[in-house]
Amino acid sequence: MDLEVADQVMDLYADVDRKIEQFQADTQLQCPSGCGWCCQSPEVETTPLEMLPLVLELFRRGEADTWMSRAQTAHYQGSCVFYQPDPTLANQGRCQVYLWRPTLCRLFGFAAVLDKQGQPQLATCIKHKEHSPEQVQGAEGAIAQGTAHPPNFAEITQQVTGLDPTLGQHQLPINEALAVAIERVGLYFQMTAEQALTPE
């Protein structure tokens, strides 16, 4: 396994973020302040590849074992272990690893899918519709007119997978993907340490 792929993933994330920022500037579409509704879903999936930058950061901090334990306690299911709900406000909270969040967490509510005619359609978040219906309608109109260009889910997914088809091919529940990535990186570090200690 080549850990340099994690840098490539982060480069791709930076490009995705730029596209989303431009789309937001063009449409004024934003998430409601403090909203954590999507983070609470037990159906969020990602690949181990997309978790690599985060996992390397966890190893750097010495926190990999802690988060692996939390994923195990959750039986690798349920809401993302990195989501911290606000104890006083329903459906609000924050991501504890926001800079390293995977692709879906970046794209949700700000990306397009292609309809049957091959035209881009905004994959709208229900909270956007509830809190900002005018912005949603304006964004949909701008996409149809070709004046706003959100990133495309399928294209971004293909780009991620292309970086490492082995780790980027299979979507897993986010806590399971975290655990797989921690195991892979831990094994890599163990093997490289053993090789360094082996006399030539």
Secondary structure, 3 states (H helix, E strand, C coil): CCCCHHHHHHHHHHHHHHHHHHHHHHHCCCCCCCECCHHHCCCCEECHHHHHHHHHHHHHHCCHHHHHHHHHHCCCCCCCCCEEECCCCCCEEEECCHHHCCHHHHHCCCCEEECCCCCEEECCCHHHHHHCHHHHHHHHHHHHHCCCCCCEHHHHHHHHHHHCHHHHCCCEEHHHHHHHHHHHHHHHHHHHHHHHHCCC
